[in-house]
């Protein structure tokens, strides 16, 4: 990152092992300059901060190779931190965001992996309002990484004892933000959906307070009165590679274009079936409201 000049507004805070192949890579961190108004705003901010970094790397890759592809990443057979190698080393990006909760200042810390595989995934979670995250649960297998003091994203003094996977829960129908109160994998997964997918799509960030697994993101079809083209959140997060080429900070207009072109399928629904609050109006850029 330093060699390519991509480390703006972040500090090199040491190293840690990649989830995927175990290489020890640089771990960069940044702290939000202001306190978020709530946990959901903190999660939105974490996604926004990671979107900036992910897009920065993508833009660099497009200038260097003409298009963004996995070829930008330093391969396991290649040397890391080498000035003469025109590649981007895999890295972690950790964010720390203070937020207001029940009249107190609390802390959210998340780290994201940026690499050829599992890029943009939330790798570990700490939320001071959730006791189940005190040991900083991670995508690593339980007990394979040490941590210094509980509750720090660069912890090195004790074993981590929770794990979550790269596969999102698809079943629960509650608001995803409400699921962040517990420590089971499904509840940890809720953080990764809002922060991880929120870095990829602006509409997910905008809808963070209301999004559910079955939320629809929709646009009106001018050729079919009272019909909309829609994609469920469950389908949207699976489309990142094929429909959106693993881009970050995807604007609502790009999602509308993907729906209109059929890149996200051709699911027509009745506008009358769209749920206020639960579904997201891409045309208006906000959670759906009939008023």
C-alpha positions in Angstrom: 0.0 0.0 0.0 2.8 2.4 0.9 4.7 1.7 -2.4 1.6 2.4 -4.4 0.7 5.5 -2.4 -2.6 3.9 -1.3 -2.2 4.2 2.4 -3.8 7.7 2.8 -5.5 8.3 6.2 -4.5 5.0 7.7 -1.7 3.8 10.0 0.4 0.6 9.6 -0.4 -1.2 12.8 1.6 -4.3 12.4 0.8 -7.6 10.6 -1.6 -10.5 10.8 -2.2 -13.8 8.9 -4.7 -13.9 6.0 -7.8 -16.0 6.5 -7.3 -17.7 3.2 -3.6 -18.7 2.7 -2.0 -17.8 6.0 0.5 -15.3 4.6 1.4 -12.6 7.1 0.4 -9.2 5.6 0.2 -5.6 6.7 -2.6 -4.5 9.0 -3.7 -0.9 8.5 -6.1 1.0 10.8 -8.1 4.2 10.9 -10.4 5.8 13.4 -13.5 7.7 12.5 -13.0 11.4 13.4 -16.4 11.9 15.0 -18.8 9.9 17.1 -21.6 8.1 15.3 -25.2 8.7 16.6 -26.0 5.0 17.1 -24.7 1.5 16.4 -26.4 1.4 13.0 -24.7 4.6 12.1 -21.4 3.2 13.2 -21.9 0.1 11.1 -22.8 2.4 8.1 -19.7 4.4 8.7 -17.5 1.3 8.9 -18.9 0.2 5.5 -18.3 3.7 4.1 -14.7 3.8 5.3 -14.0 0.4 3.8 -15.6 1.4 0.5 -13.2 4.3 0.2 -10.2 2.0 0.6 -11.6 -0.7 -1.7 -12.4 1.8 -4.4 -9.0 3.4 -4.0 -7.4 0.0 -4.7 -9.8 -0.7 -7.6 -9.1 2.7 -9.2 -5.3 2.1 -8.9 -5.7 -1.3 -10.6 -7.8 0.0 -13.5 -5.1 2.7 -14.2 -2.3 0.1 -14.0 -3.8 -2.9 -15.8 -6.6 -1.3 -17.8 -9.2 -3.2 -15.9 -9.7 -4.4 -12.4 -9.1 -8.1 -11.9 -7.5 -10.4 -9.3 -4.3 -10.1 -11.2 -3.6 -6.9 -9.2 -2.9 -9.0 -6.0 0.6 -10.2 -5.1 0.5 -14.0 -5.5 1.7 -16.4 -2.8 4.8 -17.3 -4.9 5.7 -13.6 -5.1 7.6 -11.5 -2.5 5.6 -9.1 -0.3 6.6 -5.4 0.3 8.7 -5.3 -2.9 9.1 -1.9 -4.5 9.9 -3.3 -7.9 6.8 -5.6 -8.2 3.9 -3.8 -9.7 1.2 -5.6 -7.6 -0.9 -4.7 -4.6 0.0 -6.8 -1.5 -3.0 -8.3 0.3 -3.8 -6.4 3.5 -6.2 -5.9 6.4 -8.0 -2.7 7.1 -9.3 -2.2 10.6 -11.7 0.6 11.5 -12.6 2.0 14.9 -15.8 4.0 15.3 -17.1 5.5 18.6 -20.8 5.6 18.8 -23.5 6.8 21.3 -25.6 4.1 23.0 -27.8 4.5 26.1 -26.2 7.9 26.9 -22.6 6.5 26.8 -19.8 6.4 24.2 -19.3 2.9 23.0 -16.9 1.4 20.4 -17.2 -0.6 17.2 -14.1 -2.2 15.8 -14.1 -4.3 12.6 -11.3 -5.4 10.3 -11.7 -6.3 6.6 -9.6 -8.6 4.5 -8.5 -7.3 1.1 -7.0 -10.1 -1.0 -7.5 -12.3 -4.1 -9.9 -14.5 -2.2 -12.6 -13.4 0.3 -11.8 -9.8 -0.5 -13.8 -7.2 1.5 -15.0 -9.8 4.1 -15.3 -8.7 7.7 -12.5 -10.7 9.5 -13.1 -9.8 13.1 -15.7 -8.0 15.2 -15.6 -6.1 18.5 -18.7 -4.2 19.8 -18.5 -2.8 23.3 -22.3 -3.1 23.7 -22.2 -6.8 23.0 -20.4 -8.9 25.6 -20.3 -11.9 23.2 -17.8 -10.0 21.1 -15.4 -9.3 24.0 -13.0 -12.0 22.7 -13.1 -10.4 19.2 -14.7 -13.3 17.2 -13.0 -14.0 13.9 -13.2 -15.9 10.7 -10.2 -17.9 11.9 -10.9 -21.3 13.4 -11.3 -21.1 17.2 -8.0 -21.1 19.0 -5.7 -20.5 16.0 -4.9 -16.9 16.7 -3.7 -15.2 19.8 -5.0 -11.9 20.9 -3.0 -8.4 24.0 -6.1 -7.3 25.8 -9.7 -8.1 25.3 -11.6 -5.8 23.1 -8.8 -4.6 20.8 -8.8 -5.4 17.1 -5.0 -5.9 17.2 -5.1 -8.0 20.3 -2.3 -10.6 20.8 -2.7 -12.0 24.3 -5.4 -14.7 24.4 -7.1 -17.3 22.2 -10.1 -16.2 20.3 -13.0 -18.5 21.1 -15.7 -17.6 18.6 -15.8 -18.0 14.8 -18.1 -16.9 12.0 -18.0 -18.0 8.4 -18.0 -16.3 5.0 -21.5 -17.7 4.3 -24.4 -15.4 5.2 -27.5 -16.7 7.1 -30.5 -16.5 4.7 -33.3 -17.6 6.9 -33.9 -15.1 9.7 -36.6 -12.5 8.9 -35.8 -10.0 11.6 -34.2 -6.6 11.0 -30.5 -7.4 10.7 -29.5 -4.6 13.0 -31.6 -6.1 15.8 -29.6 -9.4 15.4 -26.3 -7.7 16.5 -27.4 -8.2 20.2 -26.2 -11.8 20.4 -23.0 -13.8 19.9 -24.2 -16.9 17.9 -22.8 -17.1 14.4 -26.1 -15.8 12.9 -25.8 -12.7 15.1 -22.2 -12.1 14.3 -23.2 -12.5 10.6 -25.4 -9.5 11.0 -22.4 -7.2 11.5 -20.8 -8.6 8.4 -24.0 -8.0 6.3 -24.4 -4.3 7.2 -20.7 -3.4 7.2 -19.4 -5.8 4.5 -22.2 -5.5 2.0 -22.6 -1.8 3.0 -19.0 -1.2 1.6 -20.1 -2.7 -1.7 -23.5 -1.1 -2.2 -24.6 2.4 -1.2 -28.2 1.1 -1.1 -27.3 -1.4 1.7 -25.8 1.4 3.7 -28.8 3.7 3.1 -31.1 0.9 4.2 -29.1 -0.3 7.2 -31.6 0.6 9.8 -34.3 -1.5 8.1 -32.7 -4.1 5.9 -33.7 -7.8 6.3 -32.6 -10.9 4.5 -35.9 -10.8 2.5 -35.8 -7.0 1.8 -36.3 -6.1 -1.9 -34.4 -3.4 -3.7 -36.6 -2.2 -6.5 -37.0 0.2 -9.4 -40.2 1.1 -11.2 -40.7 -0.2 -14.8 -42.0 2.6 -16.9 -43.3 0.2 -19.5 -45.4 -1.8 -17.0 -47.7 0.4 -14.8 -47.7 -0.5 -11.2 -44.9 -3.1 -11.7 -41.3 -3.0 -10.3 -38.1 -4.9 -11.1 -36.7 -6.1 -7.8 -33.8 -8.1 -6.3 -33.9 -9.5 -2.8 -31.0 -8.7 -0.4 -30.2 -12.5 -0.4 -29.7 -12.4 -4.2 -28.0 -9.0 -4.3 -25.1 -10.1 -2.0 -24.6 -13.2 -4.2 -24.3 -11.0 -7.4 -21.3 -9.0 -6.4 -18.8 -10.9 -8.5 -20.8 -11.6 -11.7 -23.1 -8.6 -12.0 -20.9 -5.9 -10.3 -17.3 -7.2 -10.9 -16.5 -6.9 -7.2 -16.6 -3.1 -7.2 -17.0 -1.0 -4.0 -19.4 1.8 -3.3 -21.8 0.9 -6.0 -24.3 3.7 -6.5 -28.1 3.1 -6.7 -28.1 4.0 -10.4 -25.8 1.1 -11.2 -28.1 -1.3 -9.4 -31.1 0.2 -11.3 -29.1 -0.4 -14.6 -28.4 -4.0 -13.6 -32.0 -4.6 -12.9 -33.1 -2.9 -16.1 -30.6 -4.9 -18.2 -31.6 -8.3 -16.7 -28.1 -8.8 -15.1 -30.0 -9.4 -11.8 -32.7 -11.5 -13.4 -36.1 -10.2 -14.5 -38.2 -10.5 -11.5 -41.4 -8.4 -11.8 -43.4 -7.6 -8.7 -46.5 -5.5 -8.0 -45.7 -2.1 -6.5 -48.6 -2.7 -4.1 -46.6 -5.6 -2.6 -43.6 -3.5 -1.7 -43.4 -3.1 2.1 -42.9 0.3 3.7 -39.7 0.4 5.6 -38.7 -3.2 4.8 -38.0 -2.7 1.1 -35.8 -0.1 -0.6 -36.8 2.3 -3.3 -33.8 2.6 -5.6 -35.5 5.5 -7.5 -35.9 7.5 -4.3 -32.6 6.4 -2.7 -34.2 5.5 0.6 -36.3 2.9 2.5 -39.7 2.6 0.8 -42.5 4.9 1.8 -45.8 5.4 0.1 -46.1 9.0 1.3 
